[in-house]
Amino acid sequence: MTSRGFARAGSQRWLQVAVNRCAQRIDGPICDALGISRRPLAWRSPLQGKGFREYRDMAALRQLGVTRLPVEPLSAFWPPRGPVWDGLATAGTEHLILVEAKANIPEAASPSSKASPDSLKIIRRSLRLVQQAIAPKSEHDWSGVFYQYANRLAHLYLLREINGFPAELVFVYFINAVDVGGPATGTEWNAVTALTHAALGIGRHPMLQHVHHVVVDVNDLRDAV
């Protein structure tokens, strides 16, 4: 962390700055993507007053007001120590927002799962369930390359399709993050998304209407640090 408490570089730093110093510059793009009227989002993390804590598992869901999953519990769908969410927010009770942030392209090519054999068995079973629903023609191993993107989709599926919560998955892509050699245009991030979807074989499932990709320019955030 820097002397001001923010992370030193990359998506972690810029998401912290945006949420805590100039939320309107990230709220606007997210609200536009969700198709809702502009209003401040209620950010649950990463909050400076809570040490920029990031949440995972049921601790993350409780931040969004979800205390239990009535149809299929998280413990049956995914082993402990699942995805750590870069950001969590709500827009009233109508939108529960899970955020994954990136500032450079290599971050998107995540490595395969490093879970133990027992945990990997649970993970692969759930990934196959989601894969059969939204990418039925795909032969790609979702626990391999692009595993991070796949497991985020899987958690959205658990919340929205299985348990009926109004969850939204938002990928925040920062541009002009020269501190980590990030891309300068949203077009480059669009290409990354297209490649990821092609590799995973993602089709046209209705749930994908609730997967959003927004671009935020770091140059609009620098004066807030």
Buried (B, 14 or more C-beta within 10 A) or exposed (E): EEEEEBBEBBBBBBBBBBBBBBBEBBBBBBBEBBEBEEEEBBBBBBBBEEEBEBBEBBEBBBBBEBEEBEEEEBEEBBBEEBBEBBBBBBBEEEBBBBBBBBBBBEBBBBEBBEBEEEBBEBBBEBBBBBBEBBBEEBEBBBBBBBBBBBBBBBBBBBBBBBBEBBBBBBBBBBBBBEBBEBBEEBEBBEEBBEBBBEBBBBEEBEBBEBBBBBBBBBEBBEEEE
